[in-house]
């Protein structure tokens, strides 16, 4: 159950990339062509992504993990600030029932679940005992900053698909090593998806997003032109597991409240190790949209 729950945090690590089934809103760039060198296409997309000092947002989130028979639909309030602070407050999408209040500051994590009157806390390294993957540094880096690491890789020439609506770039990699495949929106030039391929060339992990909108950012001097994705999906196809986030409101590079990263706990509660974290599931098929 801990693995399914901590997938929530993973979703925030992938705000950079993705494709929206309804298409992106707004035009962040010009039409692109596979004739343009791959690195130039990718560099342009990464440079348009806003570099932010803080984020305050509300979002709807769906979490589904077939293997763990786990599903959850929640509304969330999200706050993040550089260099290393993150908070998520979640309530049920139906019934307005509080689900959890979670805070990460540097290496410390606190996760309060009202229904269990339990505060799970510890160090981020303690999550290894629960066999979960959790990297708040990556979450914060990708939430607040462009994914410039893509520019350090070597890419094959771009190829056009679907009459030029999509431009696909694949990483040059030695045999037996994982590699990346990036899909760009041919109409806007924004990154539409980043796929991790296993040694056999099969898709192991997909990071996707869309609905890019202009936001105020320090890197743009609060001028227009810097983009942020308002829709994202994180998916593990083999495990039939995904997280989907749709932002409703977004405030960027604004001063956050003094108590932005303080847990709200009322009444008596018990404490447990973060490695024992538990959150009750909805009906999994409902979260999966079935």
Backbone as JSON, one array per atom type, in Angstrom:
{
  "sequence": "XXXXXXXXXXXXXXXXXXXXXXXXXXXXXXXXXXXXXXXXXXXXXXXXXXXXXXXXXXXXXXXXXXXXXXXXXXXXXXXXXXXXXXXXXXXXXXXXXXXXXXXXXXXXXXXXXXXXXXXXXXXXXXXXXXXXXXXXXXXXXXXXXXXXXXXXXXXXXXXXXXXXXXXXXXXXXXXXXXXXXXXXXXXXXXXXXXXXXXXXXXXXXXXXXXXXXXXXXXXXXXXXXXXXXXXXXXXXXXXXXXXXXXXXXXXXXXXXXXXXXXXXXXXXXXXXXXXXXXXXXXXXXXXXXX",
  "N": [[0.82, -1.2, 0.0], [2.01, 1.15, 0.68], [3.67, 1.69, -1.49], [1.83, 2.31, -3.49], [0.65, 4.63, -2.44], [2.81, 6.46, -2.24], [3.25, 6.93, -4.85], [1.85, 9.16, -5.48], [3.55, 11.31, -4.9], [5.51, 10.89, -6.79], [4.21, 11.66, -9.08], [4.38, 14.42, -9.12], [6.91, 14.81, -9.91], [7.05, 14.9, -12.59], [6.12, 17.03, -14.06], [7.05, 18.25, -16.27], [6.66, 16.94, -18.79], [4.54, 15.49, -21.41], [1.42, 14.32, -22.95], [-1.74, 15.54, -23.8], [-4.97, 14.24, -24.02], [-6.94, 15.9, -24.91], [-5.65, 17.81, -26.25], [-3.28, 20.59, -26.3], [-3.6, 23.73, -24.61], [-3.49, 27.05, -25.69], [-0.75, 28.64, -27.38], [2.49, 27.86, -27.32], [4.68, 27.93, -28.87], [6.18, 27.75, -32.17], [5.2, 25.96, -35.16], [6.88, 22.89, -35.68], [9.46, 20.91, -37.27], [10.63, 17.71, -38.38], [12.86, 18.02, -39.83], [14.47, 19.83, -38.6], [17.4, 19.88, -36.57], [17.65, 17.42, -33.95], [18.58, 18.12, -31.34], [18.27, 20.89, -31.28], [15.48, 21.15, -31.44], [14.7, 19.97, -29.01], [16.06, 21.53, -27.14], [14.82, 24.01, -27.48], [12.23, 23.43, -26.57], [12.7, 22.78, -23.86], [13.81, 25.17, -22.91], [11.63, 26.88, -23.02], [10.09, 26.13, -20.93], [8.91, 27.12, -17.75], [10.98, 28.41, -15.15], [10.64, 28.21, -11.79], [10.24, 29.76, -8.55], [8.41, 29.24, -6.59], [5.32, 27.45, -6.09], [1.83, 27.44, -5.88], [-1.03, 25.63, -5.82], [-4.16, 24.13, -6.92], [-5.57, 20.93, -7.54], [-7.04, 18.14, -9.31], [-6.76, 14.66, -8.74], [-6.04, 11.38, -9.84], [-5.39, 8.08, -8.85], [-4.17, 4.9, -9.58], [-3.55, 1.49, -9.07], [-3.26, -1.54, -10.13], [-2.0, -3.93, -9.35], [-1.72, -3.72, -6.58], [-4.32, -3.5, -5.88], [-5.42, -0.93, -5.56], [-6.96, 2.24, -5.53], [-7.7, 5.69, -6.01], [-9.43, 8.74, -5.89], [-8.88, 12.1, -5.6], [-9.01, 15.5, -4.39], [-6.6, 18.04, -4.39], [-4.42, 20.3, -2.62], [-1.54, 21.97, -3.41], [1.69, 22.93, -2.55], [4.86, 24.29, -3.14], [8.28, 25.14, -2.7], [11.4, 26.57, -3.51], [14.46, 25.93, -1.76], [13.82, 23.21, -1.09], [11.13, 22.35, -0.22], [7.94, 20.94, 0.19], [4.43, 20.43, -0.01], [1.4, 18.59, 0.3], [-2.04, 18.61, 0.49], [-4.79, 16.61, 0.84], [-8.12, 15.7, -0.11], [-11.14, 13.72, -0.31], [-12.56, 13.35, -3.51], [-15.28, 13.07, -3.69], [-17.55, 13.92, -1.24], [-15.87, 15.45, 0.33], [-13.97, 14.66, 2.3], [-11.26, 14.64, 4.48], [-8.14, 13.31, 3.5], [-5.28, 13.13, 3.64], [-2.46, 14.96, 4.98], [0.51, 16.13, 4.0], [3.98, 16.79, 4.39], [7.16, 17.7, 3.2], [10.36, 18.62, 4.07], [13.44, 19.31, 3.14], [15.25, 16.61, 4.19], [13.36, 15.53, 5.82], [10.17, 14.05, 6.52], [6.7, 14.34, 7.06], [3.55, 12.83, 7.5], [0.3, 13.03, 7.78], [-2.62, 11.24, 8.55], [-5.87, 11.75, 8.84], [-8.14, 10.01, 9.2], [-7.11, 7.81, 10.47], [-6.01, 8.96, 12.61], [-3.27, 9.32, 12.8], [0.14, 10.17, 12.68], [2.58, 9.78, 10.42], [6.03, 9.67, 10.33], [9.46, 10.6, 9.71], [12.72, 10.08, 8.27], [13.54, 10.63, 4.83], [15.05, 8.58, 3.83], [14.09, 6.46, 5.25], [11.99, 5.47, 3.85], [12.92, 3.55, 2.21], [12.71, 1.21, 3.58], [10.11, 0.56, 3.24], [10.07, -0.21, 0.71], [9.69, 1.67, -1.39], [9.84, 4.09, -3.99], [11.16, 7.23, -3.73], [11.94, 10.47, -4.3], [12.35, 13.47, -3.3], [13.95, 15.56, -4.11], [14.04, 15.35, -6.88], [11.35, 15.68, -7.39], [10.92, 18.36, -6.6], [12.78, 19.65, -8.24], [11.75, 19.14, -10.81], [9.22, 20.17, -10.6], [9.63, 22.87, -10.17], [11.59, 23.61, -11.95], [12.92, 23.56, -15.34], [13.52, 20.5, -17.18], [16.49, 20.18, -17.64], [18.33, 18.19, -17.84], [17.81, 16.53, -19.99], [19.12, 17.68, -22.06], [21.7, 16.88, -21.91], [22.08, 14.51, -23.11], [22.61, 12.32, -25.97], [21.08, 12.44, -29.12], [19.19, 10.73, -31.64], [18.47, 11.46, -35.14], [15.46, 13.34, -35.67], [12.11, 12.08, -36.16], [9.08, 12.28, -38.03], [5.63, 11.83, -37.26], [2.22, 10.86, -37.79], [1.36, 12.7, -39.85], [3.0, 14.86, -39.31], [2.06, 15.93, -36.95], [3.18, 15.03, -34.66], [6.51, 14.9, -33.45], [9.16, 12.76, -33.07], [11.86, 11.9, -31.01], [14.67, 9.91, -30.36], [16.85, 8.6, -27.9], [20.35, 8.11, -28.33], [21.84, 5.13, -27.46], [23.84, 2.58, -25.9], [23.73, -0.95, -26.64], [21.63, -2.93, -24.56], [21.19, -1.09, -22.58], [18.99, 1.16, -20.85], [16.98, 3.59, -22.52], [15.79, 6.78, -23.7], [12.76, 8.11, -25.13], [11.48, 10.87, -26.71], [8.59, 12.74, -27.33], [7.43, 15.37, -29.28], [5.11, 18.06, -29.58], [4.01, 18.8, -32.7], [2.78, 21.13, -33.46], [3.12, 23.11, -31.5], [5.64, 22.76, -30.43], [6.15, 22.0, -27.86], [7.12, 19.63, -25.3], [5.63, 16.5, -25.44], [5.64, 13.88, -24.5], [7.67, 11.71, -22.51], [9.3, 8.76, -22.72], [10.55, 5.9, -21.06], [12.54, 3.35, -22.17], [13.03, -0.16, -21.93], [15.73, -2.65, -21.87], [14.97, -4.29, -23.94], [13.66, -2.68, -25.63], [11.05, -2.15, -25.0], [8.34, -0.2, -23.7], [8.73, 1.01, -20.51], [8.05, 2.99, -18.76], [6.13, 5.94, -18.69], [6.02, 9.37, -18.96], [3.85, 11.97, -19.07], [2.2, 14.97, -20.27], [0.2, 17.98, -20.66], [-1.81, 20.71, -21.96], [-0.43, 23.19, -21.81], [0.24, 26.32, -20.37], [0.78, 29.87, -20.21], [2.76, 31.24, -17.62], [3.68, 33.38, -14.86], [7.05, 33.85, -14.25], [10.23, 33.84, -12.56], [12.39, 33.51, -14.23], [11.53, 34.59, -16.55], [11.3, 37.19, -16.02], [8.82, 37.81, -15.06], [7.37, 38.15, -17.34], [5.36, 37.29, -20.22], [5.38, 34.11, -21.98], [6.76, 31.97, -20.84], [6.19, 28.57, -20.12], [3.89, 26.22, -18.55], [2.8, 22.96, -17.72], [-0.56, 22.03, -17.35], [-1.79, 19.64, -17.15], [-1.12, 16.24, -16.47], [0.26, 12.94, -16.67], [1.4, 9.98, -15.21], [2.74, 6.88, -15.86], [3.02, 3.34, -15.59], [3.12, 0.96, -17.75], [3.41, -1.93, -17.8], [2.91, -2.69, -15.16], [0.36, -1.82, -14.89], [-0.32, 0.66, -13.67], [-1.01, 3.99, -12.69], [-0.82, 7.59, -12.33], [-2.73, 10.49, -12.46], [-2.91, 13.94, -12.95], [-4.7, 16.95, -12.84], [-4.44, 20.26, -13.02], [-6.25, 22.86, -11.47], [-6.2, 25.52, -10.48], [-3.5, 27.9, -10.39], [-0.81, 29.49, -8.89], [2.13, 31.21, -9.31], [5.51, 31.83, -8.3], [4.84, 33.47, -6.14], [4.61, 34.96, -2.87], [4.48, 32.63, -0.26], [2.21, 31.54, 2.38], [3.1, 31.94, 5.88], [2.76, 29.61, 7.33], [2.83, 27.62, 5.46], [4.18, 25.18, 5.2], [3.54, 23.67, 7.42], [2.14, 21.07, 9.23], [-1.36, 20.41, 9.72], [-2.85, 19.4, 12.5], [-5.38, 18.16, 14.47], [-6.59, 17.58, 17.79], [-6.09, 14.45, 19.62], [-3.49, 12.19, 18.64], [-1.6, 9.46, 17.23], [1.8, 8.41, 16.69], [3.72, 6.98, 14.06], [6.2, 5.09, 12.27], [7.36, 6.31, 9.12], [7.7, 4.35, 7.25], [5.64, 2.61, 7.68], [3.38, 3.57, 6.5], [-0.1, 4.09, 5.69], [-3.01, 4.37, 3.7], [-6.46, 4.49, 3.09], [-8.14, 2.85, 0.4], [-10.18, 3.81, -2.44], [-12.81, 2.33, -4.45], [-10.97, 0.49, -6.67], [-11.58, 0.22, -9.46], [-13.14, 2.45, -9.95], [-11.38, 4.59, -9.68], [-9.81, 3.98, -11.81], [-11.38, 4.68, -13.87], [-13.27, 3.02, -14.87]],
  "CA": [[0.0, 0.0, 0.0], [2.9, 2.32, 0.72], [4.14, 1.98, -2.85], [0.76, 3.0, -4.22], [0.47, 5.97, -1.9], [3.93, 7.35, -2.55], [3.18, 7.27, -6.27], [1.36, 10.54, -5.52], [4.69, 12.22, -4.94], [6.17, 10.7, -8.07], [3.52, 12.42, -10.12], [4.85, 15.79, -9.14], [8.25, 14.86, -10.49], [6.99, 14.81, -14.04], [5.31, 18.12, -14.59], [7.66, 18.77, -17.49], [6.38, 16.33, -20.07], [3.33, 14.74, -21.57], [0.44, 14.61, -23.99], [-3.1, 15.7, -23.32], [-5.9, 13.71, -25.02], [-7.76, 16.99, -25.43], [-4.77, 18.77, -26.9], [-2.76, 21.63, -25.42], [-4.29, 25.0, -24.77], [-2.51, 28.12, -25.85], [0.32, 28.34, -28.32], [3.72, 28.24, -26.65], [5.78, 28.01, -29.81], [5.82, 27.67, -33.57], [5.21, 24.62, -35.7], [8.24, 22.37, -35.81], [9.64, 19.92, -38.32], [11.68, 16.74, -38.13], [14.05, 18.44, -40.57], [15.3, 20.59, -37.67], [18.21, 18.97, -35.75], [16.96, 16.97, -32.75], [18.99, 18.87, -30.16], [17.67, 22.22, -31.34], [14.07, 21.01, -31.11], [14.58, 19.68, -27.59], [16.53, 22.7, -26.39], [13.78, 25.03, -27.55], [11.13, 23.02, -25.7], [13.14, 22.87, -22.47], [14.02, 26.57, -22.55], [10.34, 27.55, -22.87], [9.5, 25.71, -19.65], [9.15, 28.12, -16.71], [11.77, 28.13, -13.96], [9.84, 28.82, -10.74], [10.73, 29.76, -7.17], [7.36, 28.68, -5.75], [4.06, 27.08, -6.73], [0.66, 27.19, -5.03], [-1.99, 25.16, -6.81], [-5.17, 23.13, -6.6], [-5.6, 19.96, -8.63], [-7.72, 16.86, -9.16], [-5.78, 13.6, -8.94], [-6.49, 9.99, -9.88], [-4.3, 7.13, -8.63], [-4.64, 3.52, -9.8], [-2.49, 0.48, -9.03], [-3.99, -2.81, -10.21], [-1.3, -4.98, -8.61], [-1.98, -3.55, -5.15], [-5.76, -3.33, -5.73], [-5.52, 0.39, -4.95], [-7.44, 3.31, -6.38], [-8.06, 6.85, -5.22], [-9.73, 10.02, -6.53], [-8.75, 13.12, -4.57], [-8.71, 16.89, -4.7], [-5.39, 18.36, -3.65], [-3.78, 21.6, -2.57], [-0.12, 21.69, -3.54], [2.6, 24.07, -2.39], [6.27, 23.93, -3.24], [9.16, 26.3, -2.7], [12.82, 26.3, -3.6], [15.1, 24.83, -2.47], [13.46, 21.82, -0.81], [9.92, 22.26, 0.6], [6.8, 20.45, -0.59], [3.28, 20.03, 0.8], [0.18, 18.17, -0.39], [-3.21, 18.4, 1.34], [-5.71, 15.87, -0.02], [-9.45, 15.34, 0.37], [-11.86, 12.89, -1.26], [-13.26, 14.1, -4.56], [-16.7, 13.0, -3.32], [-17.76, 13.92, 0.2], [-15.01, 16.43, 0.98], [-13.39, 14.02, 3.48], [-9.8, 14.79, 4.49], [-7.44, 12.04, 3.28], [-3.98, 13.24, 4.28], [-1.73, 16.22, 4.94], [1.89, 15.66, 3.95], [5.0, 17.83, 4.25], [8.56, 17.32, 3.09], [11.31, 19.72, 4.15], [14.77, 18.71, 2.99], [15.26, 15.15, 4.34], [12.33, 15.12, 6.78], [8.83, 13.9, 5.99], [5.59, 14.1, 7.97], [2.4, 12.43, 6.7], [-0.79, 12.85, 8.74], [-3.84, 10.64, 8.0], [-6.91, 12.03, 9.84], [-9.03, 8.87, 9.46], [-6.4, 6.89, 11.36], [-5.45, 9.79, 13.67], [-1.88, 8.87, 12.87], [1.17, 10.94, 12.01], [3.72, 8.98, 9.99], [7.13, 10.61, 10.18], [10.81, 10.04, 9.67], [13.61, 10.57, 7.23], [13.22, 10.11, 3.51], [15.75, 7.3, 3.64], [13.31, 5.42, 5.9], [11.04, 4.92, 2.89], [13.51, 2.37, 1.6], [12.22, 0.05, 4.33], [8.78, 0.25, 2.71], [10.28, -0.58, -0.69], [9.06, 2.67, -2.25], [10.75, 5.02, -4.64], [10.76, 8.58, -3.37], [13.04, 11.41, -4.46], [11.79, 14.81, -3.27], [14.8, 16.49, -4.86], [13.57, 15.29, -8.26], [10.01, 16.28, -7.41], [11.06, 19.81, -6.55], [13.5, 20.11, -9.43], [10.89, 19.1, -11.99], [8.07, 21.03, -10.38], [10.02, 24.26, -10.2], [12.62, 23.9, -12.94], [12.9, 22.77, -16.57], [14.33, 19.29, -17.13], [17.65, 20.45, -18.49], [19.13, 16.97, -17.99], [17.6, 15.96, -21.32], [20.05, 18.31, -23.01], [23.02, 16.28, -21.73], [22.09, 13.23, -23.8], [22.82, 12.32, -27.42], [19.8, 12.06, -29.73], [19.14, 10.37, -33.05], [17.68, 12.42, -35.94], [14.02, 13.31, -35.38], [11.21, 11.51, -37.16], [7.73, 12.84, -37.95], [4.55, 10.86, -37.27], [0.85, 11.41, -37.88], [1.33, 13.88, -40.73], [3.74, 15.97, -38.73], [1.48, 16.4, -35.7], [4.11, 14.64, -33.61], [7.89, 14.7, -33.83], [9.71, 11.83, -32.09], [13.32, 11.86, -30.91], [15.09, 8.79, -29.52], [18.21, 8.73, -27.39], [21.39, 7.18, -28.74], [22.27, 4.38, -26.28], [24.48, 1.31, -26.2], [22.85, -2.12, -26.48], [21.5, -3.42, -23.19], [20.95, 0.0, -21.65], [17.74, 1.88, -21.01], [17.11, 4.83, -23.26], [14.6, 7.62, -23.66], [12.12, 8.56, -26.36], [10.75, 12.11, -26.44], [7.63, 13.15, -28.35], [7.15, 16.8, -29.28], [3.91, 18.5, -30.29], [4.47, 19.45, -33.91], [2.14, 22.44, -33.63], [3.61, 24.1, -30.53], [7.03, 22.52, -30.08], [6.27, 21.57, -26.47], [7.32, 18.2, -25.07], [4.35, 15.82, -25.25], [5.83, 12.65, -23.73], [9.0, 11.13, -22.35], [9.16, 7.34, -22.42], [11.75, 5.14, -20.74], [12.5, 2.04, -22.83], [13.91, -1.13, -21.3], [16.79, -3.17, -22.73], [14.35, -4.94, -25.1], [12.98, -1.67, -26.43], [9.66, -2.03, -24.58], [8.09, 0.97, -22.86], [8.61, 0.66, -19.1], [7.57, 4.12, -17.97], [5.72, 7.06, -19.54], [5.72, 10.63, -18.3], [3.15, 12.75, -20.08], [1.5, 16.15, -19.79], [-0.3, 18.85, -21.7], [-2.47, 21.94, -21.56], [0.58, 24.18, -21.41], [-0.23, 27.7, -20.27], [1.79, 30.83, -19.8], [2.75, 31.59, -16.2], [4.7, 34.35, -14.46], [8.21, 33.16, -13.68], [11.39, 34.69, -12.35], [13.29, 33.4, -15.37], [11.0, 35.4, -17.64], [11.1, 38.54, -15.53], [7.36, 37.9, -14.93], [6.77, 38.44, -18.62], [4.73, 36.13, -20.82], [6.25, 33.33, -22.84], [7.22, 30.77, -20.16], [5.06, 27.65, -20.12], [3.75, 25.24, -17.48], [1.75, 22.01, -18.09], [-1.65, 21.94, -16.39], [-2.27, 18.25, -17.14], [-0.02, 15.28, -16.56], [-0.01, 11.54, -16.34], [2.57, 9.14, -14.94], [2.19, 5.54, -16.11], [3.85, 2.15, -15.71], [2.22, 0.08, -18.52], [3.49, -3.35, -17.43], [2.31, -2.87, -13.84], [-0.99, -1.26, -14.94], [-0.37, 1.63, -12.59], [-0.85, 5.36, -13.18], [-1.29, 8.76, -11.58], [-3.11, 11.56, -13.38], [-3.14, 15.2, -12.25], [-5.22, 18.04, -13.64], [-4.43, 21.47, -12.22], [-7.41, 23.74, -11.6], [-5.69, 26.87, -10.3], [-2.05, 27.92, -10.25], [-0.13, 30.75, -8.59], [3.57, 30.94, -9.41], [6.45, 32.84, -7.83], [4.2, 34.37, -5.18], [5.0, 34.68, -1.49], [3.6, 31.64, 0.36], [1.9, 31.82, 3.79], [4.15, 31.56, 6.84], [2.52, 28.23, 7.78], [2.62, 26.81, 4.25], [4.76, 23.85, 5.33], [3.27, 23.17, 8.76], [1.01, 20.15, 9.25], [-2.53, 20.77, 10.52], [-3.27, 18.22, 13.25], [-6.28, 18.53, 15.55], [-6.91, 16.52, 18.74], [-5.07, 13.45, 19.94], [-3.04, 11.35, 17.53], [-0.44, 8.62, 17.51], [2.87, 8.52, 15.7], [4.29, 5.73, 13.56], [7.28, 5.28, 11.31], [6.89, 6.58, 7.76], [7.72, 3.09, 6.48], [4.39, 1.88, 7.94], [2.31, 4.44, 6.02], [-1.3, 3.47, 5.15], [-4.14, 5.21, 3.31], [-7.53, 3.64, 2.59], [-8.41, 2.93, -1.04], [-11.52, 3.79, -3.0], [-12.93, 1.19, -5.35], [-9.95, 0.68, -7.69], [-12.13, 0.38, -10.81], [-13.65, 3.81, -10.06], [-10.21, 5.44, -9.92], [-9.3, 3.66, -13.14], [-12.3, 5.22, -14.85], [-14.03, 1.91, -15.47]],
  "C": [[0.85, 1.25, 0.0], [3.38, 2.69, -0.66], [3.07, 2.74, -3.63], [0.59, 4.43, -3.74], [1.58, 6.91, -2.32], [4.03, 7.64, -4.03], [2.64, 8.68, -6.45], [2.52, 11.5, -5.68], [5.43, 12.1, -6.26], [5.52, 11.54, -9.16], [4.03, 13.84, -10.22], [6.24, 15.92, -9.73], [8.22, 14.95, -12.0], [6.15, 15.91, -14.66], [5.85, 18.66, -15.9], [7.0, 18.26, -18.74], [5.0, 15.72, -20.17], [2.45, 15.16, -22.7], [-0.95, 14.62, -23.39], [-4.07, 15.19, -24.38], [-6.8, 14.77, -25.62], [-6.94, 18.05, -26.13], [-4.31, 19.82, -25.93], [-3.51, 22.91, -25.68], [-3.26, 26.11, -24.83], [-1.44, 27.69, -26.83], [1.62, 28.83, -27.75], [4.87, 28.37, -27.63], [5.27, 27.93, -31.23], [5.82, 26.22, -34.02], [6.64, 24.18, -35.94], [8.26, 21.27, -36.87], [10.76, 18.98, -37.96], [12.95, 17.09, -38.89], [14.99, 19.26, -39.7], [16.11, 19.61, -36.83], [17.55, 18.68, -34.4], [17.3, 17.81, -31.52], [18.35, 20.25, -30.14], [16.19, 22.17, -30.96], [13.89, 20.83, -29.6], [14.99, 20.88, -26.75], [15.46, 23.79, -26.37], [12.63, 24.71, -26.6], [11.49, 23.18, -24.23], [13.27, 24.32, -22.04], [12.7, 27.33, -22.37], [9.68, 27.23, -21.54], [9.89, 26.69, -18.56], [10.05, 27.58, -15.6], [11.13, 28.91, -12.81], [10.52, 28.76, -9.38], [9.7, 29.16, -6.22], [6.12, 28.38, -6.59], [3.0, 26.9, -5.64], [-0.48, 26.84, -5.97], [-3.06, 24.29, -6.19], [-5.28, 22.2, -7.8], [-6.47, 18.77, -8.28], [-6.71, 15.77, -9.49], [-6.46, 12.23, -8.92], [-5.27, 9.09, -9.73], [-4.86, 5.73, -8.8], [-3.44, 2.6, -9.82], [-3.16, -0.89, -8.97], [-3.33, -3.88, -9.35], [-1.55, -4.93, -7.12], [-3.45, -3.34, -4.85], [-6.06, -1.99, -5.05], [-6.01, 1.4, -5.96], [-7.92, 4.48, -5.53], [-8.33, 8.04, -6.13], [-9.71, 11.09, -5.45], [-8.62, 14.51, -5.18], [-7.52, 17.29, -3.84], [-5.08, 19.85, -3.68], [-2.28, 21.34, -2.52], [0.66, 22.99, -3.38], [4.03, 23.57, -2.44], [7.1, 25.2, -3.29], [10.61, 25.82, -2.77], [13.49, 26.7, -2.28], [14.52, 23.45, -2.22], [12.25, 21.7, 0.12], [8.74, 21.89, -0.28], [5.67, 20.07, 0.37], [2.12, 19.65, -0.1], [-0.9, 17.92, 0.65], [-4.28, 17.77, 0.46], [-7.03, 15.6, 0.67], [-10.14, 14.52, -0.71], [-12.6, 13.77, -2.27], [-14.76, 14.12, -4.31], [-16.8, 12.99, -1.79], [-16.89, 14.89, 0.98], [-14.45, 15.89, 2.3], [-11.87, 14.15, 3.4], [-9.13, 13.43, 4.39], [-6.05, 12.08, 3.92], [-3.45, 14.66, 4.15], [-0.25, 15.84, 5.05], [2.85, 16.81, 3.69], [6.38, 17.2, 4.15], [9.39, 18.59, 3.15], [12.7, 19.12, 4.2], [14.66, 17.2, 3.14], [14.18, 14.63, 5.27], [10.96, 15.05, 6.12], [7.85, 13.65, 7.13], [4.33, 13.86, 7.15], [1.26, 12.1, 7.66], [-2.04, 12.34, 8.03], [-4.95, 10.79, 9.04], [-7.79, 10.83, 10.19], [-8.41, 7.86, 10.42], [-5.83, 7.62, 12.57], [-3.98, 9.42, 13.92], [-0.97, 9.8, 12.08], [2.34, 10.01, 11.7], [4.88, 9.95, 9.74], [8.47, 9.89, 10.2], [11.65, 10.74, 8.63], [13.22, 9.95, 5.89], [13.88, 8.77, 3.24], [14.97, 6.15, 4.28], [12.32, 4.77, 4.93], [11.6, 3.7, 2.17], [13.04, 1.09, 2.3], [10.85, -0.38, 3.84], [8.85, -0.14, 1.24], [9.54, 0.37, -1.63], [10.13, 3.56, -2.83], [10.29, 6.44, -4.33], [11.98, 9.49, -3.43], [12.49, 12.83, -4.48], [12.65, 15.82, -4.02], [14.38, 16.51, -6.33], [12.19, 15.92, -8.39], [10.13, 17.8, -7.49], [11.75, 20.34, -7.8], [12.59, 20.17, -10.65], [9.63, 19.94, -11.84], [8.44, 22.49, -10.6], [10.96, 24.61, -11.34], [12.44, 23.06, -14.21], [13.81, 21.55, -16.42], [15.52, 19.41, -18.08], [18.53, 19.21, -18.67], [18.95, 16.3, -19.33], [18.61, 16.49, -22.32], [21.45, 17.74, -22.9], [23.16, 14.95, -22.47], [22.3, 13.42, -25.3], [21.59, 11.74, -28.09], [19.96, 11.72, -31.2], [18.36, 11.44, -33.82], [16.19, 12.23, -35.67], [13.25, 12.68, -36.52], [9.81, 12.1, -36.95], [6.7, 11.71, -38.04], [3.22, 11.58, -37.38], [0.82, 12.73, -38.64], [1.99, 15.1, -40.09], [3.17, 16.51, -37.44], [2.39, 16.08, -34.52], [5.51, 14.49, -34.21], [8.55, 13.89, -32.72], [11.23, 11.81, -32.17], [13.7, 10.73, -29.97], [16.56, 8.93, -29.15], [19.14, 7.69, -28.02], [21.89, 6.46, -27.49], [22.89, 3.06, -26.71], [23.5, 0.17, -25.96], [22.82, -2.55, -25.02], [21.24, -2.35, -22.17], [19.58, 0.65, -21.91], [17.98, 3.16, -21.79], [15.77, 5.57, -23.24], [14.07, 7.9, -25.06], [11.26, 9.77, -26.01], [9.84, 12.42, -27.62], [7.33, 14.63, -28.19], [5.86, 17.08, -30.04], [4.36, 19.29, -31.52], [3.88, 20.82, -34.14], [2.7, 23.51, -32.71], [5.08, 23.95, -30.2], [7.23, 22.08, -28.65], [6.5, 20.06, -26.39], [5.97, 17.57, -24.74], [4.48, 14.53, -24.45], [7.3, 12.32, -23.63], [8.8, 9.69, -21.91], [10.53, 6.75, -22.08], [11.6, 3.74, -21.33], [13.45, 1.09, -22.12], [14.91, -1.69, -22.31], [16.25, -3.84, -23.98], [13.59, -3.96, -25.98], [11.51, -1.5, -26.09], [9.5, -0.83, -23.65], [7.87, 0.53, -21.41], [7.95, 1.75, -18.29], [7.26, 5.29, -18.91], [5.41, 8.26, -18.66], [5.06, 11.52, -19.34], [2.4, 13.91, -19.46], [1.02, 17.0, -20.95], [-0.98, 20.06, -21.12], [-1.47, 22.96, -21.05], [-0.05, 25.57, -21.41], [0.91, 28.61, -19.84], [1.64, 31.14, -18.31], [3.82, 32.64, -15.95], [5.85, 33.59, -13.83], [9.37, 34.12, -13.55], [12.31, 34.68, -13.55], [12.81, 34.24, -16.54], [10.79, 36.85, -17.22], [9.63, 38.86, -15.36], [6.7, 38.34, -16.23], [6.17, 37.16, -19.19], [5.75, 35.34, -21.64], [6.81, 32.07, -22.2], [6.02, 29.88, -19.88], [5.09, 26.68, -18.94], [2.61, 24.29, -17.85], [0.7, 21.87, -16.99], [-2.26, 20.54, -16.34], [-1.08, 17.32, -17.24], [-0.49, 13.88, -16.19], [1.31, 10.8, -16.23], [2.11, 7.7, -15.01], [3.29, 4.49, -16.22], [3.0, 1.1, -16.44], [2.24, -1.38, -18.07], [2.79, -3.62, -16.11], [0.85, -2.42, -13.79], [-1.21, -0.31, -13.75], [-0.23, 3.03, -13.18], [-1.29, 6.37, -12.14], [-1.59, 9.84, -12.6], [-3.45, 12.8, -12.56], [-3.64, 16.24, -13.23], [-5.3, 19.28, -12.75], [-5.66, 22.32, -12.53], [-6.98, 25.2, -11.5], [-4.19, 26.81, -10.06], [-1.57, 29.35, -9.96], [1.37, 30.46, -8.56], [4.38, 32.14, -8.95], [5.78, 33.92, -6.99], [4.67, 34.01, -3.78], [3.99, 33.73, -0.86], [3.33, 32.01, 1.81], [3.0, 31.32, 4.72], [4.01, 30.11, 7.29], [2.34, 27.26, 6.61], [3.11, 25.38, 4.42], [4.67, 23.33, 6.76], [2.03, 22.29, 8.72], [-0.12, 20.67, 10.14], [-3.06, 19.5, 11.19], [-4.13, 18.68, 14.42], [-6.56, 17.34, 16.46], [-5.77, 15.56, 18.97], [-4.72, 12.63, 18.7], [-1.86, 10.51, 17.99], [0.59, 8.82, 16.43], [3.38, 7.13, 15.33], [5.39, 6.07, 12.57], [6.72, 5.48, 9.92], [6.87, 5.32, 6.92], [6.46, 2.26, 6.67], [3.17, 2.6, 7.39], [1.15, 3.66, 5.39], [-2.35, 4.54, 4.82], [-5.2, 4.3, 2.7], [-7.81, 3.91, 1.12], [-9.89, 3.14, -1.32], [-11.68, 2.48, -3.75], [-11.97, 1.39, -6.49], [-10.49, 0.93, -9.09], [-12.68, 1.78, -11.03], [-12.51, 4.76, -10.36], [-9.65, 5.22, -11.31], [-10.2, 4.18, -14.23], [-13.13, 4.17, -15.52], [-15.47, 1.92, -14.99]]
}
